[in-house]
Amino acid sequence: MSIPNAWGTPYGDPPPAKALRPRRLWYVVAALLGVVLAGAGITLIVLTVRDTVKSVDTTHTFTSGAQRTFSFTEGRTRTIYVSQSAYGHVDCRVPRALADAVVQPSGSFRVTLGSRTWERVFEFTPRTTGDYPVVCTSDIPAADFALGDQPHVGGMVGGILAAIGCFIAAAVAVPVICIVTAVRRGRHRRRLMTPPPAPVWGPPPC
């Protein structure tokens, strides 16, 4: 036998799901939040990889000992990459009118595109705008060279860390929201099913 409840649900009977709070809509919110965070992480990784790949212009390569002319913009630092089957001494030259000299970067940076790995070997900053030749040689006869932009290592690392942060946030936020919602709905269900205490009557009037 159930006891009438002033809120609309008899005590002792399981309350309908729509009467429980918080509503089941929070499960949907958790799922959507997980999808958004995971999608943001994937997008950050894709953009980071795309920018890294674009840093090497593999459509305009030149072989060891060959000369190739490129267009340069004043103040825009350019990077020379080499792809070779083994380690070999590399040397590159540009006209003095373009830059005083090419310099070796302080750190190593490699990009793998398909079956080839391109390694950053030199950098230089043009002091004028125009078309100028570039000549590179290597101890490895089959070495290929390519020109590219200066890689933004800090931005690449930041993009990867931000993507990892999105995945971690999704892995933590979704279960927490679901657990909190389930616990609170369980408490609300027990509260609705618990009968009220018996009224306490005061002393009879004098």
C-alpha positions in Angstrom: 0.0 0.0 0.0 1.4 3.4 -1.0 1.0 6.6 1.1 -0.3 9.7 -0.7 2.4 12.3 -1.4 1.5 15.9 -1.5 4.1 16.3 -4.4 2.1 14.0 -6.7 3.8 10.6 -6.3 2.6 8.1 -3.7 5.3 7.1 -1.2 6.4 3.5 -1.6 6.0 3.5 -5.4 9.0 4.1 -7.6 8.8 7.7 -9.0 8.7 8.1 -12.8 12.1 8.9 -14.3 10.9 12.3 -15.5 10.2 13.3 -11.9 13.8 12.8 -10.8 16.3 15.7 -10.5 18.7 16.4 -12.1 17.1 15.5 -15.4 18.6 12.8 -17.7 19.4 15.7 -20.1 22.7 16.0 -18.2 23.8 12.6 -19.7 23.3 14.1 -23.2 25.2 17.2 -22.1 28.1 15.0 -20.9 28.2 13.1 -24.2 28.1 16.3 -26.3 30.9 17.9 -24.1 33.0 14.8 -24.7 32.4 15.0 -28.5 33.3 18.7 -28.6 36.5 18.3 -26.5 37.6 15.2 -28.5 36.9 17.0 -31.8 38.9 20.0 -30.6 41.8 17.8 -29.7 41.7 16.1 -33.1 41.5 19.4 -34.9 44.5 20.8 -33.0 46.5 17.7 -34.0 45.5 18.0 -37.7 46.3 21.7 -37.8 49.7 21.1 -36.1 50.6 18.3 -38.5 49.5 20.3 -41.5 51.6 23.4 -40.5 54.6 21.1 -39.9 54.2 19.4 -43.3 53.8 22.7 -45.0 57.1 24.0 -43.6 58.9 21.9 -46.3 58.3 22.8 -50.0 58.8 19.3 -51.5 57.3 20.4 -54.8 60.5 22.3 -55.7 63.4 20.1 -54.7 66.9 20.1 -56.1 69.7 17.6 -56.1 73.2 17.8 -54.6 75.4 20.1 -56.7 72.5 21.5 -58.7 71.4 25.2 -58.6 67.8 26.3 -58.3 66.4 29.8 -58.2 63.7 30.8 -55.6 61.8 33.9 -54.8 62.7 35.5 -51.5 61.1 38.2 -49.3 63.1 40.6 -47.2 63.1 39.6 -43.6 61.3 36.3 -44.0 63.6 33.6 -42.6 64.0 30.6 -44.9 65.2 27.1 -44.0 67.1 24.6 -46.1 66.2 20.9 -45.6 68.1 17.8 -46.8 66.8 14.3 -47.4 69.6 11.7 -47.7 69.9 7.9 -47.2 72.8 8.3 -44.8 74.6 11.0 -42.9 76.8 13.2 -45.1 78.5 16.6 -44.8 76.2 19.3 -46.2 77.2 22.7 -47.5 74.9 25.4 -49.0 75.6 28.8 -50.5 73.5 31.8 -51.4 74.5 35.0 -53.1 76.0 37.7 -50.8 73.4 40.1 -52.2 70.7 37.9 -50.7 72.2 37.1 -47.3 75.6 37.4 -45.7 75.7 33.6 -44.9 73.7 30.6 -44.1 73.8 29.4 -40.5 73.2 26.1 -38.7 70.1 26.2 -36.4 70.7 25.6 -32.8 68.4 22.5 -32.6 67.5 19.6 -34.8 64.2 19.3 -36.6 63.0 16.5 -38.9 59.8 16.0 -40.9 58.8 12.6 -42.4 56.7 12.9 -45.5 55.8 9.5 -47.0 58.9 7.4 -47.1 61.4 10.4 -46.9 62.7 12.3 -43.9 63.7 15.9 -44.3 66.2 17.4 -41.8 66.7 21.1 -41.2 70.4 21.9 -41.9 70.6 25.7 -42.6 68.7 28.9 -42.1 69.1 32.4 -43.4 67.2 35.7 -43.5 67.1 37.6 -46.8 68.0 41.2 -46.7 66.3 42.0 -49.9 63.4 40.8 -52.0 63.9 39.1 -55.4 64.8 35.9 -57.2 68.2 34.3 -56.3 69.9 30.9 -56.8 70.6 28.4 -54.1 73.3 25.7 -54.4 73.7 22.8 -51.9 76.1 19.8 -51.9 76.3 16.7 -49.8 78.8 13.8 -49.4 75.8 11.6 -50.3 75.4 11.9 -54.1 71.7 11.0 -54.1 70.8 13.7 -51.5 67.9 16.0 -52.3 67.4 19.5 -50.9 64.3 21.6 -50.4 63.5 25.1 -49.2 61.0 25.8 -46.5 59.8 28.1 -43.8 61.3 28.4 -40.4 59.5 25.8 -38.2 57.7 27.1 -35.1 58.8 24.3 -32.7 57.2 26.1 -29.7 53.8 26.4 -31.5 54.0 22.8 -32.6 54.6 21.6 -29.0 51.9 23.9 -27.7 49.4 22.6 -30.2 50.2 19.0 -29.2 49.9 19.8 -25.5 46.6 21.6 -26.0 45.3 18.6 -27.9 46.3 16.2 -25.1 44.7 18.6 -22.6 41.4 18.4 -24.6 41.5 14.6 -24.5 42.2 14.5 -20.8 39.4 17.0 -20.1 37.0 14.9 -22.1 38.1 11.7 -20.2 37.6 13.4 -16.9 34.6 15.6 -17.4 32.3 13.1 -19.0 32.5 10.4 -16.3 32.3 13.0 -13.5 29.1 14.6 -14.9 27.5 11.1 -15.4 28.5 9.9 -11.9 27.3 13.1 -10.2 24.0 13.0 -12.1 23.4 9.3 -11.3 24.2 9.8 -7.6 21.9 12.9 -7.3 19.1 11.2 -9.1 19.4 8.2 -6.8 19.3 10.4 -3.7 16.2 12.2 -5.1 14.5 8.8 -5.8 15.0 7.7 -2.2 13.8 11.0 -0.9 10.6 10.8 -3.0 10.0 7.2 -1.8 10.6 8.0 1.9 7.3 8.6 3.8 7.0 11.8 5.9 7.4 11.5 9.7 4.3 11.1 11.7 2.9 14.4 12.9 3.6 15.3 16.5 0.5 16.6 18.3 0.9 19.2 20.9 -0.8 19.1 24.4 -4.6 19.6 24.4 -5.7 23.1 25.0 -6.5 24.1 28.6 
